[in-house]
């Protein structure tokens, strides 16, 4: 059954009748596909009538020409589930999305071209964007509401007015979007700040706002710049994200509910950001840099109404009560969260795990960046002969372990601006450099990673040659699981890099929360599923394990520890720990 969705003089119109959008944000790659229906249904039970999602280009095309739209990035299936649950969909395909997502959603193979004008009408950039939009809109177009699907709105770019004002770029995106079959209304979003709203404006885009407080003021500013049509808060911020080394952010549910009530009482439509945040699985977490580089944690719980593991919070119930004042809400069945089991696994060690996934890149006169070495390089080793002693100065993006003649000499950390250390006398210098998350907002999107420029030893350039290796981090879990040789961990302590693996049993598949407090910094897998990063720095101390990746009977956990192990047992807790005291 087809319908028509348009923008009228004062309202959104569904088949000609006024319609208020009550939407919630949920990003399909941040939720296990087998849990999409559960989370979408719970959003409907809160009283919502739509689901909004970003589309991360780099999740679909991590390597140029290798397009994916299956499994965790099966956007078509996600939109079909939204429709099955009787809800509408809003799709925001960027091409830039921010979202606290790795590189703001832009592929590293694209941003590696340092002379390319990102998010602009640069012909080289638009050439790549054209191919992307054609592919993603081929998924969206047949699922629009006027073709019997769920999609009612498509957004062009994302908060562009905070970044640039290239009207030719916006015109090109609108033209490409329409040419690839998108017929529903198009929108823009920016914070309700006059210059941002105007920088991101285009005659065919309906302006929406992103804000979480000062509701009346924000709506008034938005109305000044969108004098006709419905008012919509496309991102009603009901929580916030976390960085490694900072506190866990929460918002008072009563305050958030009051702001939501004020927004709805004004007649506005809303997209609650996030109704369900999910998880930055694998290596998908981004970073911010507004003067200080701060990488995102693995959890994207966002203090949402529906938690990372799908539980309903006080905020959920408070929002549902508010929505019920302004629109019908479905009956809420009794939903009792299952008690998470608490198994444990004694871990055995696999020595030198990086050797299992290494690629020699050759010798270089100057250290190449990770971007020069290929798409999505996360971990790289730089070795050179450097006789003498003194202060080593090196710009690392973002974290490096330094060795002198095979002996640890210290660490360099971008997050705290610690980019120098005293080196003892020696000959060989080794830096193992980790990229801990690519910036997703503002002008540092696409910046090069790895060892930047030529390091100095007591003011003298280390001109090399530099011997370089890279490591397939995503492949480490399978490599350690398959390794033939493993040994017990003496006294439960070990120095990294070391691979750890162990087995545990479950009576049935279940959500789990992996306790990382006995480890320093690294990565974790369960049954081959890449959970993401952990870091003793906090605030996050548990990693969410979605029930569909577990099984009744035997299960396997794999850890790659890059620093120090103080507990060679993998323990699973009954509840998550996202707000541990920061170290």
Helices and strands as residue ranges (DSSP letters): E 5-7, E 12-14, E 17-19, E 22-25, G 28-30, G 33-35, H 36-45, E 50-54, H 57-60, G 71-73, H 75-84, E 88-92, G 102-105, H 108-111, H 123-140, G 141-143, G 145-147, E 151-155, G 160-162, H 167-179, E 185-190, H 194-199, E 205-211, H 215-225, E 232-237, H 253-265, E 269-273, E 286-289, E 293-295, H 314-324, E 344-346, E 348-351, G 353-357, E 358-364, H 370-373, E 379-397, E 399-404, E 407-413, G 414-416, E 420-434, E 438-439, G 442-444, E 450-457, E 460-461, E 466-471, G 473-475, H 476-482, E 487-488, G 490-492, E 494-495, E 498-506, E 512-515, E 521-526, E 529-535, E 542-545, G 547-549, E 553-561, E 564-565, E 569-573
